[in-house]
């Protein structure tokens, strides 16, 4: 069962006391309730993972990473928030703390999207509205566009099947989308965030994971030659 996870890191522009990478003995000095000043933190990840254990996330993000992650390697002073509460990454372990997420910030150039991974229900999240942000969200490489309903588009990895990404969802008449992809809105020649109604539409459309074999995915791989 996937778990919603958020990760926060100190923004050095607002870190007037230079607390980044400091342990709990510094950040929570004289605070018996283990409360952290959330106003100096930025959200760097908002997604769903197979684990909600901070120790396992530490290993995951510092080795494999995640397509939606926009922070540095998880380190001392970072905060992980799960359904079980907020956890401070200390020098030797994770401490449960009081952390007011409403005081945190995130970049202005974010796109509200619906993100779809193989074998998982779709979920709502945000990505950086830049070519690098879009490419990273789908596993890097060239991006592929498919026009969908409601003046929205699917964006995936153009080489997903060629590099062996797992089949994700079926579309159209026998087509298969491989690898992670997301849906956002399109306006003229730019991308836009999804509306509330669009988010609900695509969450419902892609809520059920599909069992797609590797053979079926590879059978949908092909090339188009254009003679000039």
N, C-alpha and C positions, 0 to 999 in steps of 0.2 A: 504493500500500500504506500503510495507516494505521500510525502510529508512536506507541507509548505515551510520554507526556510528563508530567512533574511539574514544578510551579513552586513555589518557596519564597520567602517574604518574612519579613523580620525583624519579630518581635512586639515592639512598643514597651514592653510590660509587663515583658519579660525582658531588654530592651536597656539594661542598667545603665550601659554606657559610651557610650550614644547613638551607635551605629555605623550606624543606619539611614541610607541614602543616601550612606554613605562609600565611597570607592573602595578598590581592592585595596591601595594603598600604606598604608592605615590598618588594614584588617581583617587583612591578611596580613603585618603588620610582624614582622620577625625570624622568619618561618616560611618556610624555604627550600623546603619541599615544597608550598607553595601550599595549605595546609589552612585551611578556614574553620570557625569554631565553630558547628556546626549546631544546638546546643541553644537558640539564640536565634531559630531560624526556625520558622515555621508553614507547613504545606502549604496552598496556596491553589488548586491545580489538579491534577487527576489524570484524564487523559483521553487520547483518541487524536486525532492530527492527521495531515494529509496531508504535513506536513514535519517533519523533525527538526533543521533548521538554526535555531540560536538567533536569528540576525538576522531571519529570516522570521517567527519567532514574535513577536519584538519588534514588528514592523510589524502583525501580525495582532491581537495583544491590545491594542495602543494605538490601533487604528482600529475594526475590526469587533467585537472582543471574542469571547467564547464563553459559551454558556449555563451552563456548569459553573464558570466562573471566579468566584472569590470574593475577589479581591485588588484592590489599587490598580493603576494603570497600571504596566507593567513599567519599572523604573528601576534606577539604580545601587544595588548591594548585593543585588539579587535573584539567585536561583540557579535555573537551568533544568537538569533532569536528563533525559537521553535514553538510548537504548541505547548511545550513544557516550561517555557519562560525564556529569560535572557541569560546568556552565559558569557562571562568575560574570559578571554584567553590570557591566562597568567603565565608566569615563567615555567611552571611545572604542571599546571592542570587548568581546568575550567571552573570558574566560580559562578554560582548563580547570583544574579544582581538585580537591582531595581533599575530599569532603563525605560525612559519615556520616549517611545518612537516618534511621537508627534513633534518633538523638538529637533529631529534630524532633518537633513536636507538631501537633495539629489540633483543631478544636472538638469538644466532647463531643456536641453535638446533630446528629450526622450520621446519615443513613440510608444503609444499604448497598443499592444498587440495581443493576439491569441497564439500561443506557442504549442506546437504539436511534436511530440517525440514518439519514436516507435515503441509500441507495447505500453503506452501510457495514455490516460485521458488528457485532453487538451486543457490548458489553463491560461489564465490572463496574467500578463506581466508587461515589462517595458524593456526597450533596448535603446542604445544610443543611435540617433538619426544621423549616421555617417556611413560611408561605404565600408569602412573597417568594422563598424558595429554590426552592419547587416551581414557582412561576410562571416564574421566570427560566430554569429548566432546560428549559422547553418553549417558550421564545421570548416570555415575558411574556403578559399577558392572562389571561382566565378559564381555569381548568383543567377538563378533562373526565375523568370516571372511567368505566372499563369493567371490570366484574368478570371475572376470568380464572380459570384453574385454580388449585388448591391454596390457595384463600383469599387470592389475590393480586389486585392491581388494576393496570391500565394507567392512566397519567396522561399526558394530552396537552393540546394547546392546543385549546380549544373552538371557536376561530374559524380554525383552521389552513387549512381549504379556502377560506374566505371571503377570507382575506388572501393567498392564492396560495402557501402552503407546498407543497413538493414531496411527492408521494405516497411513503409510506415502506414500509408493509407491508399485506398483505391480512389480513382476519380475518372469522370467521363466514361467513355466506352472501353473499359479494359486497361486504362492507364494506371500506373503505380507511381506514387511519390515515395522516394527512398530518402532516408536520413531525416534529421530534424528540419522542420520548416515552420514558418509563421505566416499569419495573415495580418495585413494592415490595409488602410484605405489608400486610395490614389486620388490625387487632385492635380489635374493638368499633367505636368511633368515632375511632380514631387510626390512624396509619401505623406500620409497624414495618419493621425491616431484614429483608432476605431471609436465609434460612438457606443453608448451603453447598449443600444439595440443590436448593433453589429457584434459586440462582444458576446452577448447572450446567444445570438444566432449561431456563431461559430463554435462556442463552447458546447452547444447542443449538437451541432453537426458532427463534431469530432470527439464526442465524449467517450465513445466506445473504441478501445484499441482493436486493431484488426490483425488476425493471424495470417501473415504473408510469408510464404516460404522463400528461401534464397533462390530456388530454381525459378519460381514465379517472377521474382524481381529481375533476375538476369534475363528471362525470356522477354521482358519488356524493354530491354536495352537495345538501342539501335542508333544508326547514324543517318543523317540526311545529307546527300550530296547535291550541290547546286552547280550546274554547268553554266559557265558564262560565255 
